[in-house]
Structures are given as C-alpha cells and as structure tokens.
Amino acid sequence: MLPCDAERLAQRHGLQLPKSTSHAGYVFSNFDEFLALYDRVGHVIREAEDLREIAYRYLSTVSEEGTVYVEFMISPGHSIVNGIPFLSQISAISDAIEQAKDELGILSCIVITCVRHRGGDEAVDVAEMAASARSRHVRGFGLTGNERAFRVQEFQGAFRIAEAAGLGLTAHTGEWLDGPSVLEAVDTLRLQRVGHGISVYRHHNIMSELSERGIGFEICLSSNFSLGACDVSDAHPALTMMENNCLVSFCTDDPAYFNATPASELRLAVRCLGLLDKDIKQVLNNSVDMAFCPENVKDLLRSEFRSLPL
C-alpha cells in the first residue's frame, strides 16, 4: 500500500497515520522500525473494499511496466484485528485479481502468511484458515516477520496443515540469521522456496545442497539494501548464489515500503550484479519454476517469456 493510498484510507476512515508516513515515502531506519511502521499503517485498512482497491491499483501499476504475474503475500491477522473476516479478505483480493486479469491481462494468486514474531499458535490459526479457504486463488502459505523471534520448530504444525491442503510453502529466513538456519527452515518446514536466504552465500555446501534440491530463493535487493541486511558498497550475495547455481528470482518484499516493483528490481539486479541477457532469461525461467500457480499458468508464462527479445 503506497503512502498516498494509506493517507486516502486514513482520511476515509477518520484515522491518524504515524508521522513517518508521507507522500514522499515511508520513513524507517532499521528492521524493527519497519516492522512497527508496517503494523501501524495496516490499521487504516478497515473494509474489504479497501483491500480490493489496493490490490487492483498495484496490479494496474505493475502491469504498465510489463509484469505479467504477481503473487500477493497477505497476512490476514492484521485485517482480522481491523474487523475484516478472513473470507471477506480473500473475496476482495480475488475480485481484484479477476478484474485485473479481464481488463489488463495480468495473472495473480495469493500466498497466505503467518507472522513469525506472533508465534506458533497464531500461525496454526492462520494455516487452518488458509487450508479452508477453498479459493482457486489461494496457492501458497508462508512465514514472514522477525526471524529472530521463535525457533522455526514452533511453526511445524502450521506448515503441516498448509502442506496437507496442497499449498506451496515458503518462509523468510536467512535475512538476518546464518546460513545453517536456512537449511534448518527448509528441512523443518519442508519449504519449496525461501524468502531472502542470502546468508547461505558463505556456505558452499549449503548452496550446493539447496541447488540440487531445487529450492528457490526470493531475493529482494531494495529491501536488503534499505534495511542494512547487505551493504550497498559490497557485492550482493545473490551474485555468489547465482554463480553456485542457486535458483534465484528477484522479488519486491514489501514493495511500497522499499519503492520497488518487479521491473525495478530486475533493473537493479542488472545494474548491481551485471546480469547479461542470458542471466535475465534464467532468472525469469527460475521465477516460473518457483511460482505457486498451476502448471497451465506456468506454460502461459513460459510462452510469454520466450517471446521476449533476449
């Protein structure tokens, strides 16, 4: 949700936004401040229609840049606290997905996420909601938030529920903790993908194992630089990961907070990592392989990418 959208919703519902929100962008100086601001800004979403508007506006924006597929990661706990039932959230975002598909040709799905620093009990509740959604748009389940809070074992129950429901599994890990923590999360939660995972670049044996297992990495350059997970002056770990055959895709994390879009992140990867056309083609193919969408959608995306002048 862009700052201008947050301000509009705050005015609509008669709410106050934190001073660190302005049309110029969200202001935070570290990861903890980002998490706190994210929670506070989320309070302006008070109705299901708010979610539909935000989702459609995002799809419209990125579609103009050439993006053809999006996975929305939503943490339903925030909106439930605001009085929006889970199924109403899914219905609203699904309506936006269908409208954007019909009007813009962009395809989308939903990944339901639990929040690590809220603990395993809430994660189980969220997983049960995700498993019972019965929506063709709900395709995945994930874990976001502060990876320093709670051991990954606390979330096994939630991920087994999601796995039994046939959802794709991903989790943010290895952004702040070490490389072995990434392997532990993959094994414990049975992940197909990892959000960030950049700390593995120091461990060639872990990179080799995860590459052989086809584990995808959702790399978020702008987020890493903004929050200090990586030093802008140093080579980003993604370069070493790609050189070691890791399955890398470039993602946006929380796009409005990091002024990121799928297209801008790919441009940043070209600029910072020196990617060539063959590398871009590989990254796009990785993105399709990693996606939680049905195989027929993957076939459409592969066909779309084959037509690009690369």
JOUR-V911917 format. One record per pair of residues at least 6 apart in sequence whose C-alpha atoms are under 8 Angstrom apart, sorted by the first residue. I is the first residue (numbers start at 0). J is the second residue. D is the distance in whole Angstrom. If there is no record, write none. Layout:
i:I j:J d:D
i:I j:J d:D
This chain:
i:0 j:53 d:6
i:0 j:57 d:8
i:0 j:255 d:6
i:1 j:24 d:8
i:1 j:255 d:5
i:1 j:256 d:8
i:2 j:20 d:6
i:2 j:21 d:6
i:2 j:22 d:5
i:2 j:23 d:8
i:2 j:24 d:6
i:2 j:25 d:7
i:2 j:255 d:7
i:3 j:21 d:7
i:3 j:22 d:5
i:4 j:53 d:7
i:5 j:16 d:8
i:5 j:40 d:7
i:5 j:43 d:7
i:6 j:16 d:7
i:6 j:21 d:8
i:8 j:43 d:6
i:8 j:44 d:7
i:8 j:49 d:7
i:9 j:15 d:6
i:9 j:16 d:7
i:9 j:43 d:5
i:12 j:43 d:7
i:12 j:45 d:7
i:14 j:43 d:7
i:16 j:39 d:8
i:16 j:40 d:7
i:16 j:43 d:8
i:17 j:36 d:8
i:17 j:39 d:7
i:17 j:40 d:8
i:19 j:25 d:6
i:19 j:26 d:5
i:19 j:27 d:7
i:19 j:36 d:8
i:20 j:26 d:6
i:24 j:256 d:7
i:24 j:258 d:8
i:25 j:256 d:6
i:27 j:33 d:6
i:27 j:36 d:8
i:28 j:226 d:7
i:29 j:226 d:5
i:29 j:227 d:7
i:30 j:226 d:6
i:34 j:144 d:7
i:38 j:77 d:7
i:41 j:77 d:7
i:41 j:78 d:8
i:42 j:77 d:7
i:42 j:78 d:8
i:42 j:81 d:7
i:44 j:50 d:7
i:44 j:78 d:7
i:44 j:81 d:7
i:45 j:78 d:7
i:45 j:81 d:6
i:45 j:82 d:7
i:45 j:83 d:7
i:46 j:82 d:8
i:46 j:83 d:6
i:47 j:83 d:6
i:47 j:87 d:6
i:47 j:88 d:6
i:47 j:91 d:6
i:48 j:91 d:6
i:50 j:88 d:7
i:50 j:91 d:6
i:50 j:92 d:6
i:51 j:91 d:5
i:51 j:92 d:5
i:51 j:93 d:8
i:51 j:94 d:7
i:51 j:95 d:5
i:52 j:95 d:7
i:54 j:92 d:6
i:54 j:95 d:6
i:54 j:96 d:8
i:55 j:92 d:8
i:55 j:95 d:5
i:55 j:96 d:7
i:55 j:98 d:8
i:55 j:99 d:6
i:58 j:69 d:8
i:58 j:96 d:8
i:58 j:99 d:7
i:58 j:105 d:7
i:59 j:99 d:7
i:59 j:103 d:7
i:61 j:260 d:7
i:61 j:261 d:7
i:61 j:262 d:8
i:62 j:103 d:7
i:62 j:105 d:6
i:64 j:262 d:6
i:65 j:262 d:7
i:66 j:105 d:7
i:66 j:261 d:7
i:66 j:262 d:7
i:67 j:104 d:7
i:67 j:105 d:5
i:67 j:106 d:6
i:67 j:300 d:8
i:68 j:105 d:6
i:68 j:106 d:5
i:68 j:107 d:5
i:68 j:300 d:8
i:69 j:105 d:8
i:69 j:106 d:6
i:69 j:107 d:5
i:69 j:108 d:7
i:70 j:107 d:6
i:70 j:108 d:5
i:70 j:109 d:6
i:70 j:110 d:7
i:71 j:107 d:7
i:71 j:108 d:6
i:71 j:109 d:5
i:71 j:110 d:6
i:72 j:109 d:6
i:72 j:110 d:5
i:72 j:111 d:6
i:72 j:112 d:6
i:72 j:141 d:8
i:73 j:109 d:7
i:73 j:110 d:6
i:73 j:111 d:5
i:73 j:112 d:6
i:74 j:111 d:6
i:74 j:112 d:5
i:74 j:113 d:6
i:74 j:114 d:7
i:75 j:85 d:6
i:75 j:88 d:7
i:75 j:111 d:7
i:75 j:112 d:7
i:75 j:113 d:8
i:75 j:125 d:7
i:76 j:113 d:8
i:76 j:125 d:8
i:78 j:84 d:8
i:78 j:85 d:8
i:78 j:88 d:8
i:79 j:85 d:6
i:85 j:128 d:7
i:86 j:132 d:7
i:89 j:132 d:8
i:89 j:134 d:8
i:93 j:136 d:7
i:96 j:106 d:7
i:96 j:107 d:6
i:96 j:108 d:7
i:99 j:105 d:6
i:99 j:106 d:8
i:100 j:106 d:6
i:100 j:107 d:8
i:107 j:136 d:8
i:108 j:136 d:5
i:108 j:137 d:6
i:108 j:138 d:6
i:108 j:292 d:7
i:109 j:136 d:6
i:109 j:137 d:5
i:109 j:138 d:6
i:109 j:139 d:7
i:110 j:137 d:6
i:110 j:138 d:6
i:110 j:139 d:4
i:110 j:140 d:5
i:110 j:141 d:7
i:111 j:125 d:8
i:111 j:126 d:8
i:111 j:129 d:6
i:111 j:137 d:7
i:111 j:139 d:6
i:111 j:140 d:5
i:111 j:141 d:6
i:112 j:125 d:7
i:112 j:140 d:6
i:112 j:141 d:4
i:112 j:142 d:5
i:112 j:143 d:7
i:113 j:121 d:7
i:113 j:122 d:5
i:113 j:125 d:6
i:113 j:126 d:8
i:113 j:140 d:8
i:113 j:141 d:6
i:113 j:142 d:5
i:113 j:143 d:6
i:114 j:122 d:7
i:114 j:142 d:6
i:114 j:143 d:5
i:114 j:144 d:5
i:114 j:145 d:8
i:115 j:122 d:8
i:115 j:142 d:6
i:115 j:143 d:6
i:115 j:144 d:5
i:115 j:145 d:6
i:115 j:146 d:6
i:115 j:148 d:6
i:115 j:149 d:7
i:116 j:144 d:6
i:116 j:145 d:6
i:116 j:146 d:7
i:116 j:148 d:5
i:116 j:149 d:7
i:118 j:148 d:8
i:118 j:149 d:7
i:118 j:153 d:7
i:118 j:154 d:8
i:119 j:153 d:5
i:119 j:154 d:5
i:119 j:156 d:8
i:119 j:157 d:7
i:122 j:154 d:7
i:122 j:157 d:6
i:123 j:154 d:8
i:123 j:156 d:6
i:123 j:157 d:4
i:123 j:158 d:8
i:123 j:160 d:8
i:124 j:157 d:8
i:125 j:157 d:8
i:126 j:140 d:7
i:126 j:157 d:5
i:126 j:158 d:7
i:126 j:160 d:6
i:126 j:161 d:6
i:127 j:157 d:8
i:127 j:160 d:7
i:127 j:161 d:7
i:129 j:137 d:7
i:129 j:140 d:7
i:129 j:161 d:7
i:130 j:160 d:7
i:130 j:161 d:6
i:130 j:164 d:5
i:130 j:166 d:8
i:137 j:166 d:8
i:138 j:166 d:5
i:138 j:167 d:6
i:138 j:291 d:6
i:138 j:292 d:7
i:139 j:161 d:8
i:139 j:166 d:5
i:139 j:167 d:4
i:139 j:168 d:6
i:139 j:169 d:8
i:139 j:291 d:6
i:140 j:158 d:8
i:140 j:161 d:6
i:140 j:166 d:6
i:140 j:167 d:6
i:140 j:168 d:5
i:140 j:169 d:6
i:141 j:168 d:6
i:141 j:169 d:5
i:141 j:170 d:5
i:141 j:171 d:8
i:142 j:169 d:7
i:142 j:170 d:4
i:142 j:171 d:6
i:143 j:170 d:6
i:143 j:171 d:5
i:144 j:171 d:7
i:146 j:171 d:7
i:146 j:172 d:6
i:146 j:174 d:8
i:146 j:175 d:7
i:146 j:176 d:7
i:147 j:175 d:8
i:147 j:176 d:7
i:151 j:183 d:8
i:151 j:184 d:6
i:151 j:187 d:7
i:151 j:188 d:8
i:152 j:187 d:7
i:152 j:188 d:8
i:154 j:188 d:7
i:155 j:187 d:7
i:155 j:188 d:6
i:158 j:168 d:7
i:158 j:188 d:6
i:158 j:189 d:8
i:159 j:188 d:8
i:161 j:167 d:8
i:161 j:168 d:8
i:162 j:168 d:7
i:166 j:291 d:8
i:167 j:190 d:8
i:167 j:191 d:7
i:167 j:291 d:6
i:168 j:188 d:8
i:168 j:189 d:7
i:168 j:190 d:5
i:168 j:191 d:6
i:168 j:192 d:7
i:169 j:190 d:5
i:169 j:191 d:6
i:169 j:192 d:5
i:169 j:193 d:5
i:169 j:194 d:7
i:170 j:184 d:8
i:170 j:190 d:7
i:170 j:192 d:7
i:170 j:193 d:5
i:170 j:194 d:5
i:171 j:193 d:6
i:171 j:194 d:4
i:171 j:195 d:6
i:171 j:196 d:7
i:172 j:180 d:7
i:172 j:181 d:6
i:172 j:184 d:7
i:172 j:193 d:7
i:172 j:194 d:6
i:172 j:195 d:6
i:172 j:196 d:5
i:173 j:180 d:6
i:173 j:181 d:5
i:173 j:194 d:8
i:173 j:195 d:6
i:173 j:196 d:4
i:173 j:197 d:6
i:173 j:198 d:5
i:173 j:199 d:7
i:174 j:195 d:5
i:174 j:196 d:6
i:174 j:197 d:6
i:174 j:198 d:6
i:174 j:223 d:8
i:174 j:228 d:6
i:175 j:198 d:7
i:175 j:228 d:7
i:176 j:198 d:7
i:177 j:198 d:5
i:177 j:199 d:7
i:178 j:196 d:7
i:178 j:197 d:8
i:178 j:198 d:5
i:178 j:199 d:4
i:178 j:200 d:7
i:178 j:201 d:7
i:178 j:202 d:7
i:178 j:205 d:7
i:179 j:199 d:7
i:179 j:205 d:7
i:181 j:193 d:8
i:181 j:196 d:6
i:181 j:198 d:8
i:181 j:199 d:7
i:182 j:205 d:7
i:182 j:209 d:8
i:184 j:190 d:7
i:185 j:191 d:8
i:185 j:192 d:8
i:185 j:193 d:8
i:190 j:214 d:8
i:191 j:213 d:8
i:191 j:214 d:5
i:191 j:215 d:7
i:191 j:289 d:8
i:192 j:214 d:5
i:192 j:215 d:4
i:192 j:216 d:6
i:192 j:217 d:7
i:192 j:289 d:7
i:193 j:214 d:7
i:193 j:215 d:6
i:193 j:216 d:5
i:193 j:217 d:6
i:194 j:216 d:6
i:194 j:217 d:5
i:194 j:218 d:7
i:195 j:216 d:6
i:195 j:217 d:5
i:195 j:218 d:5
i:195 j:219 d:6
i:196 j:216 d:6
i:196 j:217 d:8
i:196 j:218 d:8
i:197 j:218 d:8
i:197 j:236 d:6
i:197 j:237 d:7
i:198 j:236 d:8
i:199 j:205 d:6
i:199 j:206 d:6
i:199 j:240 d:8
i:200 j:206 d:7
i:200 j:236 d:6
i:200 j:237 d:8
i:200 j:239 d:6
i:200 j:240 d:6
i:203 j:243 d:8
i:206 j:240 d:7
i:206 j:243 d:7
i:206 j:244 d:8
i:206 j:245 d:6
i:207 j:243 d:7
i:207 j:244 d:8
i:207 j:245 d:8
i:209 j:245 d:7
i:210 j:243 d:8
i:210 j:244 d:6
i:210 j:245 d:5
i:210 j:246 d:6
i:213 j:245 d:8
i:213 j:246 d:7
i:214 j:245 d:8
i:214 j:246 d:7
i:215 j:245 d:7
i:215 j:246 d:5
i:215 j:247 d:6
i:215 j:248 d:7
i:215 j:285 d:8
i:215 j:289 d:6
i:216 j:245 d:7
i:216 j:246 d:6
i:216 j:247 d:5
i:216 j:248 d:6
i:217 j:247 d:6
i:217 j:248 d:5
i:217 j:249 d:6
i:217 j:250 d:6
i:218 j:237 d:7
i:218 j:247 d:7
i:218 j:248 d:6
i:218 j:249 d:5
i:218 j:250 d:6
i:219 j:249 d:6
i:219 j:250 d:5
i:219 j:251 d:5
i:219 j:252 d:6
i:219 j:264 d:8
i:220 j:235 d:8
i:220 j:249 d:7
i:220 j:250 d:8
i:220 j:251 d:8
i:220 j:264 d:7
i:220 j:267 d:8
i:220 j:268 d:7
i:221 j:251 d:7
i:221 j:257 d:6
i:221 j:258 d:8
i:221 j:259 d:7
i:221 j:264 d:7
i:222 j:251 d:7
i:222 j:252 d:7
i:222 j:253 d:8
i:222 j:257 d:6
i:223 j:229 d:5
i:224 j:230 d:6
i:224 j:231 d:6
i:225 j:257 d:7
i:229 j:235 d:7
i:234 j:271 d:8
i:234 j:272 d:7
i:235 j:271 d:8
i:235 j:272 d:7
i:237 j:247 d:7
i:238 j:272 d:6
i:240 j:247 d:8
i:241 j:247 d:7
i:246 j:282 d:8
i:246 j:285 d:6
i:247 j:282 d:6
i:247 j:285 d:6
i:247 j:286 d:8
i:248 j:282 d:5
i:248 j:283 d:7
i:248 j:285 d:6
i:248 j:286 d:5
i:249 j:261 d:7
i:249 j:264 d:6
i:249 j:265 d:6
i:249 j:268 d:8
i:249 j:282 d:8
i:249 j:286 d:8
i:250 j:260 d:8
i:250 j:261 d:6
i:250 j:264 d:7
i:251 j:257 d:8
i:251 j:259 d:6
i:251 j:260 d:6
i:251 j:261 d:6
i:251 j:264 d:7
i:253 j:259 d:8
i:254 j:260 d:6
i:268 j:274 d:7
i:269 j:275 d:7
i:276 j:309 d:6
i:277 j:309 d:7
i:280 j:304 d:8
i:280 j:309 d:7
i:283 j:304 d:7
i:284 j:301 d:7
i:284 j:304 d:8
i:287 j:297 d:6
i:287 j:300 d:7
i:287 j:301 d:7
i:288 j:297 d:8
i:290 j:297 d:8
